[in-house]
Structures are given as structure tokens and as C-alpha cells.
């Protein structure tokens, strides 16, 4: 399955009635969120502690199979001016490697400020510093996925 830079192309490649995953790719962890089958709501689900690519990818393949996913959205960490730096290159390389192991469409979603929004939400929920550290990546993945789901819903409404 190809990697899509355009969310509309990604939407066209999705199998109907199946959930999609959103990933917040960090250097130490991967935050994971899963949508419902109607593609309306994102739910933060887990944090994968990164070890090496093969182990990280094996867990993602397992999630894709058990959740019967239709596709994967990867947060793309653009710079604030919209340009792509080394972290974007690393994310794109991860997507290329993952695409060789998983037969699902993969797309990118601009994740600027998703971690800031997740941190703010956790602070408002009065989560302790330790609790925030444990869940921040999966909550950020939820923000990334929800942004993509909202865009997909808009595309469907205007079609």
C-alpha cells in the first residue's frame, strides 16, 4: 500500500467500516490512538516504548491485525514555519520501513502543537506530572488522529 501525502488520496484507499490508528512518533515512545469504525472519534490507547524498529513495527502490525485497521495516520512534526527538518525525515523513513511490513495505506498529518494541546488538556484535567508523562504521547496521538478524522469527515460531507 502506498504512503499518501494527500489526505483525500488516503481516504479513497481506506476499506469502509474499519478503524484507523494515529501515531505520535517520538524518539523514546510511540503514542497510539485508535478511531471508532465510523471514523468520528479518536481514543488514546497505548504507548509503545521504542526499542528497535523491528520490535516497534511488530507491535504496530499486531495492533493493526487485532483492531482490523483500515489505515494509519502518522503525525508529521513540521517546524513552526511549515518546513520539514530532520524529525520529519525520520518520520518519513519510519513510514517507508513500516509500509514494507504492513499492507495498509499510511498518511501524514501535521502535528504541530498536538503535544502542547495534549499537555494543556492533561493540566486542565489536573493530572499529576507523573501521570502526564505516562500518557502524554497517546493523548498527543489522539489529537493527531482526531484532526485527521475531522478532515476526513469534511471530505465526505463535501463529496
C-alpha positions as CSV (number, residue, x, y, z in Angstrom):
1,X,0.0,0.0,0.0
2,X,1.3,3.4,-0.8
3,X,2.1,6.3,1.5
4,X,-0.1,9.3,0.9
5,X,0.8,12.9,1.4
6,X,-2.7,13.9,0.4
7,X,-5.4,13.0,2.9
8,X,-8.0,12.7,0.1
9,X,-6.0,10.0,-1.5
10,X,-5.6,8.3,1.8
11,X,-9.4,8.5,2.3
12,X,-10.0,6.9,-1.1
13,X,-7.7,4.0,-0.2
14,X,-9.5,3.1,3.1
15,X,-11.6,0.0,3.5
16,X,-15.0,1.0,4.7
17,X,-16.3,0.2,8.2
18,X,-12.8,-0.2,9.7
19,X,-10.9,1.9,12.3
20,X,-7.7,3.8,11.7
21,X,-4.8,4.4,14.0
22,X,-3.0,7.6,14.8
23,X,0.7,7.6,15.8
24,X,2.7,10.2,17.6
25,X,6.3,9.1,16.8
26,X,8.8,10.1,19.4
27,X,12.4,9.2,19.9
28,X,11.7,7.1,23.0
29,X,8.0,6.2,22.6
30,X,5.2,5.9,20.1
31,X,1.8,7.1,21.2
32,X,-1.1,5.2,19.7
33,X,-4.7,6.2,19.3
34,X,-7.5,4.3,17.6
35,X,-10.6,5.6,15.9
36,X,-14.1,4.1,16.1
37,X,-15.3,2.3,12.9
38,X,-17.4,5.3,11.9
39,X,-14.2,7.4,11.8
40,X,-15.6,10.0,14.1
41,X,-13.8,9.8,17.4
42,X,-10.1,9.1,18.4
43,X,-9.3,7.3,21.6
44,X,-5.8,7.3,23.0
45,X,-5.0,3.6,23.6
46,X,-1.3,2.9,24.5
47,X,2.3,4.0,24.5
48,X,4.9,1.7,22.9
49,X,8.3,2.1,24.5
50,X,10.7,2.2,21.5
51,X,13.4,-0.5,21.4
52,X,14.4,-1.1,17.8
53,X,12.4,-0.8,14.6
54,X,11.6,-4.5,14.2
55,X,10.1,-4.8,17.7
56,X,8.3,-1.5,17.4
57,X,6.9,-2.4,14.0
58,X,5.9,-5.9,15.2
59,X,3.7,-4.3,17.9
60,X,2.1,-2.0,15.3
61,X,1.4,-4.9,13.0
62,X,-0.2,-6.7,15.9
63,X,-2.4,-3.7,16.7
64,X,-3.3,-3.4,13.1
65,X,-4.4,-7.0,12.9
66,X,-6.3,-7.2,16.2
67,X,-8.1,-3.9,15.7
68,X,-8.7,-4.7,12.0
69,X,-7.4,-1.3,10.9
70,X,-8.0,0.3,7.6
71,X,-5.1,2.7,7.7
72,X,-2.5,4.6,9.7
73,X,-2.0,8.3,10.3
74,X,1.5,9.4,11.3
75,X,2.0,12.7,13.0
76,X,4.4,14.8,10.9
77,X,6.5,17.1,13.1
78,X,6.9,20.1,10.8
79,X,8.7,23.2,12.0
80,X,6.5,26.1,13.1
81,X,7.1,27.8,9.7
82,X,5.8,24.7,7.9
83,X,9.2,23.5,6.7
84,X,10.5,19.9,7.2
85,X,13.5,19.2,9.3
86,X,15.4,16.1,10.5
87,X,12.4,14.9,12.6
88,X,10.2,14.9,9.5
89,X,12.8,13.0,7.6
90,X,12.9,10.4,10.4
91,X,9.1,10.1,10.4
92,X,9.0,9.6,6.6
93,X,11.7,6.9,6.8
94,X,9.8,5.2,9.6
95,X,6.7,5.2,7.3
96,X,8.6,3.8,4.4
97,X,10.0,1.0,6.6
98,X,6.6,0.3,8.1
99,X,5.0,0.2,4.7
100,X,7.2,-2.8,3.7
101,X,5.7,-4.8,6.7
102,X,2.1,-3.7,6.8
103,X,-0.4,-3.8,3.9
104,X,-2.4,-0.6,4.9
105,X,-2.5,2.9,3.5
106,X,-0.3,5.3,5.5
107,X,-0.8,9.1,5.6
108,X,0.8,12.0,7.4
109,X,-0.9,14.7,9.5
110,X,0.7,17.9,10.5
111,X,1.2,17.5,14.3
112,X,2.4,21.0,15.1
113,X,1.1,21.8,18.6
114,X,-0.5,18.4,19.2
115,X,1.7,17.8,22.2
116,X,1.1,21.3,23.5
117,X,-2.7,20.7,23.2
118,X,-2.4,17.3,24.9
119,X,-0.3,18.8,27.8
120,X,-2.9,21.6,28.2
121,X,-5.8,19.1,28.3
122,X,-4.0,17.0,30.9
123,X,-3.2,20.0,33.0
124,X,-6.9,21.1,32.9
125,X,-7.8,17.5,34.0
126,X,-5.4,18.1,36.9
127,X,-3.3,15.1,36.0
128,X,-0.1,14.7,38.1
129,X,3.2,15.3,36.5
130,X,3.9,11.5,36.6
131,X,0.6,10.7,35.1
132,X,1.1,13.3,32.4
133,X,4.4,11.8,31.5
134,X,2.9,8.3,31.2
135,X,0.0,9.3,28.9
136,X,1.2,12.4,27.0
137,X,2.2,10.5,23.9
138,X,-1.0,8.6,23.5
139,X,-3.1,11.8,24.2
140,X,-1.0,13.6,21.5
141,X,-1.7,10.7,19.1
142,X,-5.4,11.2,19.9
143,X,-5.1,14.9,18.9
144,X,-3.3,13.9,15.7
145,X,-5.9,11.3,14.8
146,X,-8.8,13.5,15.7
147,X,-7.5,16.2,13.4
148,X,-7.3,13.8,10.5
149,X,-10.8,12.3,11.3
150,X,-12.3,15.8,11.3
151,X,-10.7,16.4,7.9
152,X,-11.9,13.0,6.6
153,X,-15.5,13.8,7.8
154,X,-15.3,17.2,6.0
155,X,-14.1,15.5,2.8
156,X,-17.0,13.0,3.0
157,X,-19.5,15.8,3.6
158,X,-18.4,17.8,0.6
159,X,-18.3,14.8,-1.8
